[in-house]
Amino acid sequence: MTLTFDWFLPTTGDSRALVGGGHSVPSDLGRSGGSIDTAGRFREPDLRYLALVARTAEDLGFDAVLTPTGTPCEDAWVVASALIPETERLKFLVALRPGLVTPTLLAQMSSTFQRLSGNRLLLNVVVGGDPSEQLRFGDRVAKDDRYARAAEFLQVFRESFTEAGSSFTGDYYDVEDARTRRAAEVPEIYLGGSSAAAGPVTAAHTDVYLTWGEPPSAVAEKIAWIRGLAEAEGRTVRFGVRLHTISRDRSEDAWAFASTLLSQLDPAEVARAQEVLLSSESEGQRRMRELHGGRYDPADAHSLEVHPALWSGIGLMRSGAGTALVGSHAEVADLIAEYAAVGVEEFVLSGYPHVEEAYWFAEGVVPLLRRRGLVT
């Protein structure tokens, strides 16, 4: 097995803290930095900086960059399109919400992107688990129904790339002769979800199941679940994991940085963020929160270590992926090898700040994985 590594475009901004950049919650903390003085450290997500992150990822050998979606972010499609001429081989894993665009229009957008970029588009389908975020976009469809809608959406989307096109009538979509203007390569579809409703959609319609970074034993259970469902559909699905990373030459230096991130947090703001996350409908978000339960020792970053070299501190302030690989390059490589042993083939990574952490990982961890035969 050869592992694939992707990086992340910080379209909400970047910083050396868990607030003032990234998907911090509540959303106003992400804009203002809360009580943390981030003056001189916050990096605006302008095109110049995002291009720097993308070129860094490409130069360091990352395969793709995840471009997130949501109201705290710059628009994923606009950003990814603007970065096509800034890069040569880097792929763009563009996140999207099925309920906010029709499958026919997405097929047209994707077809155009493929031609303009030289087939460098990947799609990350985000069904959505935050009811307040869904309402900002006017989406009142219930959670399990959003998965049912995603299944119809992806069927029409894929069929739109075929010579016959798609004529489809379902509970959510009714289309006649949906098709792309010209033949194009269908982008691979990524989807994550921990609830029961996510499994059948993933098994029947996607190429990659992307889970957040739970301990390897928990990830192994998810992989077995999805693999079994996919086999029943006569399909195979690849598996990826979404994580942050803090890798250093020495383990104590990595943990010192994790401690710095922790020490910058105001306990009152952590409590407030956890209240917001508690309202999420996402099963994956519940599992991320369960790893730490909102409890931690501000003076001891290791209090949030849930598996050797796996740290749940990111999830104190950030929605979505809440864990990080933390340790020496060898310790991080060991944990990646554990994930690979249970079936993970792709790692979507990020770090604070994104340029610097990309170098730490690519120059420190990847050579060790190459020596182990896990990277070509």
C-alpha positions in Angstrom: 0.0 0.0 0.0 1.3 3.5 -0.9 -0.1 6.2 1.3 -1.4 9.5 -0.1 -1.1 12.8 1.8 -3.2 15.9 1.3 -3.0 19.3 2.9 -5.6 22.0 3.8 -6.4 25.6 2.6 -7.1 27.8 5.6 -9.9 29.8 3.9 -11.0 31.3 7.3 -7.5 32.6 7.9 -4.4 31.2 9.6 -2.6 31.7 12.9 -0.4 30.2 15.6 -3.5 29.7 17.9 -6.7 27.6 18.0 -8.6 30.9 17.8 -8.1 33.6 15.2 -7.9 31.0 12.4 -9.4 27.7 11.3 -13.0 26.6 12.1 -13.0 28.1 15.6 -16.3 28.0 17.4 -18.3 30.1 18.2 -17.9 31.8 14.9 -17.3 35.2 16.3 -14.2 33.9 18.1 -12.8 32.9 14.7 -13.1 36.5 13.5 -12.0 38.4 16.5 -9.6 36.0 18.2 -11.7 36.1 21.4 -9.6 37.2 24.3 -6.4 36.0 22.7 -4.2 38.8 21.3 -3.4 37.6 17.8 -2.2 40.9 16.5 0.6 40.3 14.1 0.0 36.6 14.0 -3.3 36.3 12.2 -3.0 35.7 8.4 -5.9 36.9 6.3 -7.1 34.3 3.8 -6.3 36.5 0.8 -5.4 35.0 -2.6 -1.7 35.8 -2.1 -1.5 33.8 1.1 -3.7 30.9 0.0 -1.6 30.7 -3.2 1.5 30.4 -0.9 -0.1 27.5 1.0 -1.1 25.8 -2.2 2.3 26.1 -3.8 4.0 25.0 -0.6 1.8 21.9 -0.5 2.6 21.2 -4.2 6.3 21.7 -3.8 6.4 19.4 -0.8 4.7 16.6 -2.6 1.2 16.7 -1.2 -1.4 15.3 -3.6 -4.3 17.6 -3.0 -5.6 20.4 -0.8 -8.9 20.3 1.0 -10.9 23.5 0.5 -13.6 23.7 3.2 -17.1 24.9 3.0 -19.3 26.9 5.5 -20.1 30.5 6.4 -16.8 31.1 8.2 -14.9 30.3 5.0 -14.2 32.0 1.7 -16.2 30.2 -1.0 -14.5 26.9 -1.9 -15.2 27.0 -5.6 -14.1 30.5 -6.1 -10.8 29.9 -4.2 -10.0 26.6 -5.9 -10.7 28.1 -9.4 -8.5 31.1 -8.6 -5.6 28.8 -7.6 -5.6 26.7 -10.8 -3.0 28.9 -12.6 -1.0 29.2 -9.4 -0.3 25.4 -9.4 0.6 22.7 -11.9 -0.3 19.2 -10.6 -2.0 19.9 -7.2 -5.5 18.6 -6.9 -8.3 20.5 -5.2 -10.6 18.6 -2.8 -13.5 21.0 -2.9 -16.1 20.6 -0.1 -19.7 21.2 -1.0 -23.2 20.8 0.5 -25.6 18.9 -1.8 -28.7 20.8 -0.8 -27.3 24.2 -1.9 -26.7 23.4 -5.6 -28.5 21.1 -8.1 -26.6 18.0 -9.2 -26.9 19.1 -12.8 -25.3 22.5 -12.1 -22.5 20.8 -10.1 -21.9 18.5 -13.0 -21.5 21.5 -15.3 -19.2 23.3 -12.8 -17.1 20.1 -12.3 -16.8 19.4 -16.0 -15.6 23.0 -16.6 -13.1 22.8 -13.7 -11.8 19.5 -15.0 -11.0 21.0 -18.4 -9.5 24.2 -17.1 -7.4 22.4 -14.5 -6.4 19.3 -16.3 -8.5 16.9 -14.3 -7.4 18.2 -10.9 -10.8 18.2 -9.1 -11.9 16.0 -6.2 -15.3 16.6 -4.4 -15.9 16.3 -0.6 -19.6 16.0 0.0 -20.6 17.6 3.3 -24.1 16.6 4.2 -24.1 18.9 7.2 -24.6 18.4 11.0 -25.0 21.9 12.5 -28.6 23.0 12.3 -27.8 26.7 12.7 -25.3 26.4 9.8 -27.9 24.7 7.6 -30.5 27.4 8.4 -28.0 30.1 7.3 -28.3 28.6 3.9 -32.1 28.1 4.1 -31.8 24.3 4.4 -34.5 22.9 6.6 -34.2 19.2 5.6 -33.7 16.9 8.6 -30.4 15.2 9.1 -31.2 11.6 8.0 -33.2 13.1 5.1 -30.1 15.0 4.0 -28.3 11.7 3.5 -31.3 10.4 1.4 -31.1 13.6 -0.6 -27.3 13.1 -1.0 -27.9 9.7 -2.5 -30.2 11.0 -5.2 -27.9 14.0 -5.7 -24.9 11.8 -6.4 -26.8 9.4 -8.7 -27.9 12.3 -10.9 -24.5 13.9 -10.7 -22.6 10.8 -11.9 -25.2 10.0 -14.6 -24.8 13.5 -15.9 -21.3 12.6 -17.1 -22.5 9.6 -19.1 -23.4 9.7 -22.8 -27.0 8.9 -22.0 -27.2 11.7 -19.3 -29.7 11.5 -16.4 -33.4 11.5 -16.4 -34.5 11.0 -12.8 -37.5 11.4 -10.6 -37.1 11.0 -6.8 -38.1 12.5 -3.6 -35.7 15.5 -3.9 -34.8 15.8 -7.6 -36.7 15.6 -10.9 -34.5 16.1 -13.9 -34.8 15.5 -17.6 -31.7 14.8 -19.8 -29.2 16.2 -17.3 -25.8 16.2 -18.8 -22.5 18.0 -19.1 -21.7 20.1 -22.2 -18.7 18.1 -23.1 -17.2 14.8 -22.0 -15.1 15.1 -18.9 -13.5 12.9 -16.2 -15.8 12.4 -13.3 -14.1 13.7 -10.1 -13.7 11.3 -7.3 -16.3 11.7 -4.5 -15.3 11.8 -0.8 -17.9 11.6 2.0 -17.6 11.3 5.8 -20.3 10.4 8.3 -20.5 8.3 11.5 -24.3 8.0 11.7 -26.2 4.9 10.4 -27.7 6.9 7.5 -24.2 7.8 6.2 -23.2 4.2 5.5 -25.5 3.2 2.6 -24.8 6.5 0.8 -21.1 6.0 1.1 -21.2 2.4 0.0 -23.3 3.0 -3.1 -22.1 6.4 -4.3 -18.6 7.4 -3.2 -15.0 6.6 -3.9 -13.4 7.5 -0.5 -14.8 7.3 3.0 -13.2 10.1 5.0 -13.4 9.9 8.8 -12.1 12.2 11.5 -9.1 11.1 13.5 -10.4 8.8 16.2 -8.0 6.2 17.7 -7.0 3.4 15.2 -9.3 0.8 16.8 -12.3 3.0 16.3 -11.3 3.8 12.8 -10.9 0.1 12.1 -14.5 -0.5 13.2 -15.7 2.2 10.8 -13.7 0.8 7.9 -15.2 -2.7 8.5 -18.7 -1.2 8.6 -18.3 0.7 5.3 -16.3 -2.1 3.6 -19.1 -4.6 4.3 -21.8 -2.3 3.0 -19.7 -1.6 -0.2 -19.1 -5.3 -0.8 -22.9 -5.8 -0.6 -23.2 -3.2 -3.4 -20.5 -4.9 -5.4 -18.2 -1.9 -5.0 -14.9 -1.1 -3.3 -14.3 2.1 -1.3 -11.0 3.6 -0.2 -10.5 5.0 3.2 -9.0 8.3 4.5 -8.6 10.1 7.8 -8.7 13.9 8.5 -6.2 15.0 11.1 -4.1 17.9 12.2 -0.4 17.5 12.8 2.3 18.8 15.2 5.6 17.0 14.3 9.0 18.0 15.5 12.6 16.6 15.7 12.0 15.9 19.4 8.8 14.7 21.0 9.1 17.3 23.8 9.2 20.1 21.3 6.0 18.9 19.7 4.3 18.7 23.0 5.6 22.1 24.0 3.9 23.6 21.0 0.7 21.7 21.9 1.0 23.1 25.4 1.4 26.6 24.0 -1.9 26.2 22.0 -3.6 25.0 25.2 -2.3 27.8 27.4 -3.7 30.4 25.0 -7.2 29.3 25.6 -9.6 31.0 27.9 -11.5 28.3 29.9 -14.7 30.4 29.6 -14.4 30.4 25.9 -13.7 26.7 25.8 -16.9 26.1 27.8 -18.9 28.3 25.4 -17.4 26.5 22.4 -18.4 23.1 23.9 -21.9 24.3 24.4 -22.1 25.2 20.7 -20.7 21.9 19.7 -23.1 20.0 22.0 -26.0 21.3 19.8 -24.6 19.7 16.7 -26.6 16.9 15.1 -23.4 15.3 13.8 -22.6 11.9 15.2 -19.0 12.4 14.2 -18.9 15.7 16.2 -20.3 13.9 19.2 -17.6 11.3 18.9 -14.9 14.0 18.6 -16.3 15.7 21.7 -16.5 12.4 23.6 -12.7 12.0 23.3 -12.1 14.8 25.7 -15.6 15.6 27.2 -14.6 19.3 27.6 -12.3 18.3 30.4 -8.6 19.0 30.4 -5.7 20.3 32.5 -4.5 23.6 31.1 -1.0 22.9 32.4 -0.7 19.4 30.9 -1.2 18.9 27.2 -0.8 15.2 27.7 -4.1 15.2 29.6 -5.8 15.3 26.2 -3.7 12.4 24.7 -6.3 9.8 23.8 -3.9 7.3 22.1 -0.1 7.4 21.9 0.7 10.5 19.8 -3.1 11.3 19.2 -4.1 14.6 20.8 -7.8 15.8 21.2 -6.9 19.4 22.1 -7.9 20.8 18.8 -11.5 19.8 19.4 -11.8 22.1 22.4 -12.3 25.1 20.1 -12.7 23.7 16.6 -15.6 22.1 15.0 -15.0 19.2 12.7 -11.7 17.4 12.9 -10.6 17.7 16.5 -7.5 15.6 16.8 -3.9 16.0 15.9 -0.8 13.8 15.5 1.6 15.0 18.1 5.2 13.9 18.7 8.5 13.3 17.2 8.7 12.5 13.5 9.2 8.9 14.4 6.2 8.8 16.8 3.9 10.5 14.2 5.1 8.0 11.6 4.4 5.1 14.0 0.8 6.3 14.4 0.3 6.8 10.7 1.6 3.2 10.2 -1.1 2.1 12.7 -3.8 3.7 10.7 -2.4 2.2 7.5 -2.5 -1.2 9.1 -6.3 -1.0 9.6 -6.9 0.1 6.1 -6.4 3.9 5.9 -4.8 4.9 2.6 -5.2 8.7 2.5 -4.4 11.4 5.1 -5.9 14.9 4.9 -3.7 17.0 7.2 -3.4 20.5 8.5 -1.5 22.5 11.1 -1.1 25.9 12.7 0.2 27.7 10.8 -0.2 25.8 7.5 3.0 26.7 5.7 5.3 25.9 8.6 3.6 22.7 9.6 3.6 21.4 6.1 7.4 21.7 6.1 7.7 19.9 9.5 5.6 17.0 8.2 7.0 16.7 4.7 10.6 17.0 5.7 10.4 15.1 9.0 7.7 12.4 8.7 7.5 11.5 5.0 11.1 10.3 4.7 10.6 7.9 7.6 7.5 6.5 5.9 9.4 6.2 2.7 12.0 4.1 4.4 9.2 1.8 5.7 7.9 1.4 2.2 4.6 3.2 2.9 5.4 6.1 0.6 7.0 5.9 -2.9 
